[in-house]
Amino acid sequence: MFVPPTAQALLDARKHLATADPALAALEAVTPPFEWRVSLGGFPGLLKMVVQQQVSLASAAAIWARVEAGLPEMTPEAVMAHEDVYLLSLGLSRPKARYARALAEAHVTGACDFDALPGLSDEAAIAALTAITGIGRWTAEVYLMFTQGRLDMFPGGDVALQEAMRWADRAQVRPTEKQAYQRAELWRPYRGVAAHLLWACYGAVKRREIAPF
């Protein structure tokens, strides 16, 4: 289990970002402190992200609870040992059952060594994960950020991030994924902290803890 960045490390990174980008500084000044998000790692963690894609939070929690109950030994071998009909009975859609099997097969065959991911560069780790059927760039980036504490990982396709970036730049429309990645270049080597800052700001506005931008 990795050790997430300390409160002081996040504060230092926030100060660096505010100095580097005056537009981001306006959000940073009013956004409450936040902790680094931590998620379940390894094969179970990535399977969980696949299972919970594109469904509501309530549905995701319910489906994952059924998967945990149906696969008490949450291993690639356990997934491979069951037919698709069993995975479907746990609440997975046909595409997600296929993705779960592809994920398990990648591990069993060695096509993707999950244990070796921490030793890879950001782009190499993303490439290894997105080579698996059903794993897109956003899933790979969020997984690596939340399970390995990669400070410069930035999921530019995240809609909440794009909306908070729109606020920062006082823009009429949200940036596209490509534009979001380009805009975030200014935040290296703390793009992951910038993402957390933007998420924290977005959440605080939605909860009406701070005024809208």
N, C-alpha and C positions, 0 to 999 in steps of 0.2 A: 504494500500500500504506500503510495507516495505521500509526502508531507506537503500539504498545500501552502501557498505563500502566507507569511505571517501578516498580521494587521499592519505592522510597521512597513513591511515590504510593499504592501498594497498602497499605503499612504504615500510612500516615496515615489512609487510609480505614478500615482495620481498627480502628484506635484509636477513630475517630469512631463506628463501629458498636457497639463494645463499650461505649462511654460511653452511647450512646443506648438500648441494650437489654441489660439485665443478663442476660437469658436467653441471648442470643447471645454475650455475653461469656464464658460458661462454655465454649462451643465454641471461641471464638477463642483462648482461653488455651492450649489444647492442640493446636491445629491447626498443622501445619508451614507454613512459607512456601510460596507458590504463585506461579506466573506466570499472566498473562492468557492465556486460550486464544485461539489464532489459527488461522483456517481460510482456505481458498482463497476468494477473493472473486469478484465479478462473476457472469456467467452460468454459468461452469463450477462455481463454488462452490455456487451454489444448486441446480444440476442434481445435483451430487454428494450434497447433503443429501436431495434427493428420492429418488435412487436407493438411498440407504442407509437410508431409513426402514423401521422395523418388521422388520428382519432382524438376524441375529447379526452381531457384528463380523467374524467370519471370512467369512461370506457377503457382507457389504457390501464388504469389501476385494476379494474375488474378482470380484464383479460390476462394481465400479468399474474394475478393471484391464481387464476385457473392453470396457467402454465407452470407456476411454481408447484402447485399441488399435483399436477399431472407428470411433472418431471422433477421429482425430489432430488435426483442426482444431476443437477444442471450441468451436463457435460456434452461435448460433441457426440460421443459414443451413444449416449442416451437418446439424443435426437435421431441419430442414424438408425437406431434399433427399432424405431416406430414407423409405421406406414403413414402416408399423408392423412388418411382418414382419421387417425388418432390425433394428429396435430390439429386438424379441423375441429375435432370434438372439444378441443381446449379453447376454442374461440378464435383461432387464427383464420384469416381469409386464405384462399388458395394461393395468391401471390406470396403472402407472408409465410405460409408453410413451405413454399418453394425457397424463399430466401433463407429461412431457418435451416433448411437442409443444405443449401449452398454454403452457408456460414460454417456449419458443422463439417462438411466435406473439405472445405479449405483448411480447417485445422487438422483433421485426421490425415489428409494427404500431405500436409506440410506446405501447401500452396501459400498459406499465410501463417507465419509463426507469431502468435500473439505475444508470447513471452519475449520475443526479440524486438517488438515495436518500440519500447522505451529507448533502445539504442540507436534508432534510426532518426534521420533528420525529419523535420516537419513534413516536407514534401514527399520524402521517401515513404514515410509512415502513411500518409494520405493515399499515395499511389497503391501501397500494399492492400489497404482496406477497400478502396474503391474498385479494385480488380475483382472483388467478390460480388456476385449477382445480388442486387438489392441494397447494396451499400453505396449511397450517393456521397458527394463531397461534404454536404452539411452534416450528415450523420458521422462521417469520419472525423471532421474537425471538432464537433462537439464532444465526441467520445474521447478524443485525444486531449482536449482541453480539460474535461471534467475528471478524467481518470489518471492523467499524467502531469497535470499542472503546467502545461506548455504555455508560457507567458506571452508568446508572440503568435498564437493561433487565433485566427479571426474568421468566423463563419459568415462570409459576406452575403450569403443567400438568406439569412435570417430576417424575417419581416419586421420583427420588433426592433432589431438593431437598425434596420434601414429607416424606420419611422423616427427613432431617436436621433439618427444622423440628420434627418430632415429638419428636426427641431433645432439642432445645433447650428445648422447652416441657414436657418430661416428661409428654407426653400419651399416652393409651392408643391412639389411632388417628391415622393421618395426616390432615392437613387436606385438604379438597377443593381443587380448583383455585381456586374462588372464595374460599375461606377463606385459601388461600396468598397470593393477591393482596392481600387485606385485611390479613393479618398483615405483609406486606412493606412496607406503607405507612410504617411506623415507620423503615424503612431508607433512605428517600429522603434525599439524592440519590445514594446509593451502593448501590442495590438490585442492580446488576450485580456489584459487589464482594462483596456479601452472598451472591449466588448462587455465586460462585467459592469463597467461604469454606465454604459448606455442601457444595459438591461435594468440596472438598479434605478436609473432615472425613469425609464419607461414604466417600471412597476410602481414607483412612488407617485408618478403622475396619475396612473390608472386608479391607484388607491386614494387619490386626492390628498396625499401627504405633502405634495409640493404643487405649486401653481403650474398650469399648462403653459407650454411655450408657444 
